[in-house]
């Protein structure tokens, strides 16, 4: 399956679209013929912004992972060289194989559905958006294991494993960028992956040992203590350290490292549990069942990711709030090194959640799809819970738009916005609070004094984001949805 990036962009005129479609078909045909693939014998179904291609089962699948991706990228570049920018194309390609059923109307297959879901994955769109090339390729786990890894010419070490979540599909997949490839994984790392694959194939029980799920690694995610991995004492060489268990969501713990006597200059070192797989643009350093990724540092922060089994991770971040020069990555690596010792043991300390707190609530239960579509507009939605169900997203799958419900904690004096009352709860409404394209309603669930004697608000944030509307216009639906949340908090 092939899909054109930003096919419906406003700057594309009808002549541009016709040139684009013609160029896509020409590029496909040229790539097929250059690779000795059967163009005339294949079935093509037009999808408007792309093409669905069924290739006869007799064709060797390896042909589509060896020469074809590069040939297609070359043909697309040749089209782009002959056309103005608005008629140029970049494409996403999905590969899968399976049984096909035919009737008088066309074809039907679970394999086709899976291919469409892979093609629509956000992680694939992100991979192409970050690429300097013209093609991003995604394939099912089966296709990668049985075709790519069995080919001596498919450059398997330039693929990245990702998690795909589209509608009903929850799938491990593999992504490549043939004309702007990811750097090859280190040989040591790749050998370890082969060992995991072989063990899983030979002994099913080995997969349980190598890749434990929540019950065997983190245990109950709500009682896993992020402060047990913060190791504030390891940061005392940088300044005076104060640990805060009461900032942000319940999945995080912060060590504030004060660099000056007056405490005006400090670094916030955060440890946070989260859901999410690896960043496909970054190499993964394997440590037994764990993976480590090191994104490039920025002037004001440094991040390290530890990838846990079953699509979970621990985020380590050092962020500076002033202008004093400091080794942020050194601080992050200091905490990471200490935390890895505990994570390798697979034993995460437990904590007791405070009575009467939001920590015992489920953010996904405070909203539903019916309420979202009534406030924001009809359309297909995908619901995605955050770690511990302390946050929940409702994403429109056919256009820009997302509604978020998430828990937060902050200094009571810092809450700003237009005051409102929702079902007996004090709340504040503010456009462009969390982003330039959203409006947020902050509901004060309760106030308490934290361990550092600071009056703290425990909040439910209801955020409506749409990139194609001014944030001020999103405050009315945000208030409508916040009222729904407030009523359910009272229930």
N, C-alpha and C positions, 0 to 999 in steps of 0.2 A: 504494500500500500504506500502511496506517495501523496504527500500533502504539501501545498505551497504556503510558506510563511506569509502572514499578513495579506492574504489574498484580497480581503475586503477593505484594504486601507483606503481612506477617503481620497487620497491623491491619485488613485488609479482610475482612469477614464475607461469607458467601454472599449475603445480601440486598444488601450493598454491591456485590458483583460483578455481580449482576443489574441493579442500578440503573445501574452504570457501563456495562455493555454496552448497555442500552437507550438511555442517554444518548449513547453513541458513534454508534449507528445513527441516532438522531434528529438529531444534529448533522450527520452526513454528508448525510442526505437534505435537510435544510434548506439546507445550503450548496450542494448540487447544484441544487435548485430555485431558490434566490435568484440563481444565476448562469446560469440557463437551460440547465443541463446535463441530459442524459437519464438520470434515476434509474431508471426502470422498464426501460429498454433495456440498462442496464449489467449485467454479471454480477458478483455478489457471492459471495465464498467466505469463510466465517467461519474465523478462525484462533485462536479462543479469546480471546487478548489483543489481537486486532486484526482488521482486515478487508482482504481482497485484492479490489480492484475492477478489472475489465476494462471499459474504455469503448470503444464502437464507433470504428473508425478514421476514420469520417466527421466526428467531433467535432473542431473546431479545438483544437490542443494549447495555443494561447496562452491559452485560457480558464482553464487550470489554473495559470497563473503570474501572472495579472493580478488578477482579483477573488476567485477561489476560496480561496487561502490565508487572506486576511483574513476572508472569510465563514465559513470553518470555525472559525477562532479565535474569532470572535464567538459562534458557536453553542455552542462548548465552554464559553466563559465564562458563557453564559446557563444551561447545565446546572449548572455549578459553583455559581452563585449560588443555586440551588434545593436543593442537597444538602450534607450535612455533609462535612467534610474527607476522611474515609476513602472517600467515594463520588465524590469529585471526580476529574477526569481532566486529564492533559496528554498530548499526542500527538506522535509522530514520523511524518512522512509522506515516502515515497520516490516519485519520479516517474521513469519511463523509458518508452520506446516501442520496439516491435519486432514481429516476426512471431510469431503464436501458432498452434500446432497443436492440433486437437481430436481426442479419441477417446471411446470409450464411458465412460471413467473420469473424464474432465475435460479438462485442458489441459496442454500442455508447451511450454516455450520457454526458450532461453538468456536472453532478455530478462527473463523472470520471475525466473530465478535471480539475475541481476544486481540486479534491484530488491530482492530479499530480502537480498542481501549489503549493499547500500547502507543498507537499513533497520537492519541489525544492526551497523553501524559504530560503534566506540567514539567516534569524533570527533563523530558525530551525537548520541549519548547525552550526551556532555560538553557539547555546545552547548546542549541543552535544560536540562541540570542547572544551567548558569550563567545561564540566561535568567530574566527576570521574567515572561515570557509563558507561553503554554500550548501553543505549537506550534513545532517545529523541522522545517525542510524540507530534504531532500537530493535531488539529481538528478544524473543521469549527465552527463559532459562533453558528450556529443552533445546532450542535451536543453537544456543551458544555451546551447551555441553556436548551435543551430538554432532554439530557441524563445525563450528569455529575451532573448538579445542582439538578436533580430530584432523584439522588441516595444517599442513606445514607452512602455508603461505597466507593465512588469514590474519596474522599479527595479533594474536589473542591478547598479548600483554598491553595493547593500547586500548582495550575495552575497560569500562568501569561498571561495576555492579550497582544497581539502583533499586529502589522500591517504587512500584507503580500503584497508585490508588486512584482509580477512575470508576465512578459509579459502583457497581457490585464487584469490580475486579480488585483484588489485592494480590499483586504478583511481583516476584523477583524478576528483574529483566537486566539486560546488558546494553550499554550505550557506547557508540564509537563516533568519532568525527573523522572520516577518511581523509579529507583534504586539510584538516587542521588537527592532527591526532593528539590525543593525550600522551604525555610522556610514558614510555614503557615502564611497567612496574619493575622494581628491582628484582633480580633473579632470585634472591633469597626469599622474598615475599611470595613470588609466583610458585616456587617449589613447595612452600607451605600450603598454598591453596590446593595444589595437586594432591598433597597428602590428605587434606580434608576430604577432597572429592573421592579419592580412592577408598578411604576408610568408610565413608558413608555408603559407597556402592557395595563394599564387601560385607560390612557388618552394620545392620540397621541401628543397633544399639549405640554404635560409635558416634552417630550423629547427635544423640542425646548428650553424650559426654562433651563433645566438642562445641555444641551450640545449645547451651541450656536456655530455657525460656524464663519468663518472669518468676515462676514459682521456685526455680533453682538458683537464680542469680540475684535479682533485686528483691525477690520475695514480694510482699505487699508494697506496691509503689508508693502508697500514701504514708507508710511508716518508715520508708527508707530515709535516712537522715543525711542531707547534703552537707551539713556542718561537720559530719564525721570525716569528710574528705577535704575540708578547707585548710586544715593545718596552719592556723594563724601563727603559731609559734615559729614556723619556718620563715616567716616574713619579718621577724623582729630586726633583722640586720638592715632593713630599709627604713624603719621608722617605728613609731608607736602604733600598735595594732589593736583594733577594737572589733570584735565579732558581732554581727547583727543577724539575728534569726528572724527579724520581723520587717523585712523589706522585700517588695515585689511579691511574686506568687509563692505558694508554699513549697514549690519544688526547688527553691534556691536558698543559698546561704552566702552572706557577704562578709569579707574581712576588709575593714577600712584601715588603710595604712597612712597615718598622718606623717607628712614630711616636714612640717614646720611646728614650732611651739604653739602658735596661735591657731593651728588646725585649719587654716584657710586653704592649704595645699594638701591634697590627699589623693590616693589611688584606691579605687574600689575593685577589689579582687573578688570575682563572683564565681561560685560553683553551682551549677544548676543541672538537674535531671531534665531530659527532654525526650520527645519522640522524634524520630527522623533517621534516615539512613545516611550514607556517606555523601560527600560532595563529589560528584563524578569528575570534576576538573582538578582534583587534588590527589596525589599519591597517598596510599594507605600503608603505614608501617604496622605490621602484624606482630602482636604479642599474645601468642596462644589464641584464646577466644576473643581477645580484644583487638581493636584497630585504633591507630592514632593518626590524626590528620592535623597538619600545621598550616593554616591559611596564612598568606602574606600579612605581615604586620602593617598597621596603619599608624599615622603619627600620634593618635590619641588612644589607641587600644591594641591589644594583642590577644588572639584567641587560639585555644587548642581544643580539639575535639577527641574524646575517647568514645569509640563506637562499641556499644554493648550488643550482645545477642538480641535477636528478635526486634530489630528496628528501634532501639533505644540508644541514647547517648548521654554523656556527661560533658557539659560545656564548662571550660575554664577560661575566664576572661579577666584581664587587667585593664581598667580604663582610668585614664588620668582626668582630673577635673580642673587642673590649673595649667600653668605654663612652665613648671619646673621640670627640667630634663631628668628622665628616670628610665631605667631599663625595664620597660613593661614586659617584654618577652622573657627576661630573666626572672621576673616575679612569677609569671605564669608557669614557666618551666619548673620553678621551685615547688610550687603547690602541686603541679602535675606529677612530679617525681615521687612525692610523698604519697599522693593519692593512689598511684599505680601499685604501690606495695600492697595496699589494702584491697584494691580491685582484683589483683591477680589471685588473691586468696578466695575471692568470691563471697566474702562476708561483709555485708554492709550493716553498720550499726542501726539499731531501731530507735525510734522516738515516739513519744506519746503526743497525739494531737490535742490541742487545747479544747476544753469543753465549751460548747456554745459557739464555736468558730465556724467560719465558712469552709474550713478545711474538711469538714464532714459533709459538705454539699457536693452535688454533681452538676457542673455547669451545663452539660448537655440536657439535663432534665428541666432546666429553667426556660427553655425555648423549644420550639418545634418548627418544622418546615412550613406548616400552615400559617403560623404567625409571621414568619419571614416573608412569604409571598404576599400576604395581605398588606404588609407595610411597605415592602420594597418593590414588589411586582412579581407576576407569575413567571415561572420558568423552572427548569430542572435544577435541583440542588444536590450537592454532595456534602454530607456531614462528616467532620473530622474532629474527634476528641483529642485534646492535648494530654500531656503526661498527668496521670492521676485523675483525669476528668476534671481538672481545675481550670480548664478552658475548653471552648468548643467553637468550631468554625462551621458556617453554612456558606459554601461557595456556589455561585451560579456557574454551571458548566458550559453554558452557551454564550456567555458575554461577561464583561467585567462586572464584578460585584461580589462582596463578601460581608457577612454579618458575623461578628465575633462576640462571644460572651466569655469573659475571663476574670479571674480573681486577682486582686492586687492588695498591697499594703503600702501605706505611705505616711509620712509625717502629716498630722492633721492640719497643720498650718499651711501646707503646700497645696491643698485642694482649691482649685479655682474654677471659674466658669459661672454661668447664670444659674442661680439657685432655683430649684423646683422641689415639689413634694410629690412622691409617688407611692401611693398605698401606705402612707404613714412613714416612709423612709425619706430622709433628707437626701437630695441629689444635686448634682451640678451638670449643666450642659455646656459643651464647648466644641465649636467647630475647629478642625485642624489641630486637634490635641495630640493624637497619636501619629497622624500623617497629614500631609497637605491635601489629601483627597478623601477625608473622612470626618464624621462627627461622632463625638463620644459622650455618653451619659455615664457619670460616675455615681453609683448608688452606695451610700454609706450604710453598710450592714450593721456594724457596731464600732465603738471606740473603746480603746483600752490603753493602758500604760505598759510599754514594753520593758524588757530587762534593763535597758539603758535609761529608764525613767523619761521616755519620750512619749507624748500622747500620739497614738497611732490610729489611723482610720483603716478599717478592713472594708474593702470595696468590691463591688461587682461592676465591671466595666462592660457597657453595651456599645459596641462600635459598628457603625455602618460605613462601608468604604465603597466608593464607585469612582473610577478614574475618569469617567466621562461626564461627571456632574460637579458643580461647585460644592464645597463642603457645607456651606450654609443651607443648601437645599436638602441636605441629608439629615438635618437635626430633627425635623418633624417625624420621619420614620424611625429615627433612633429613639425619640421620646416614646413613640407608640410601642416599640419593642421593649423598652425599659420598663414601661408600665406592666407589660406581661410578665417580665422577670420579677418585678417587685411583688406582684400578686402571688406568684408561685413561691417566693421567699416567705411570704406570710402564711402560706397554706400549711 
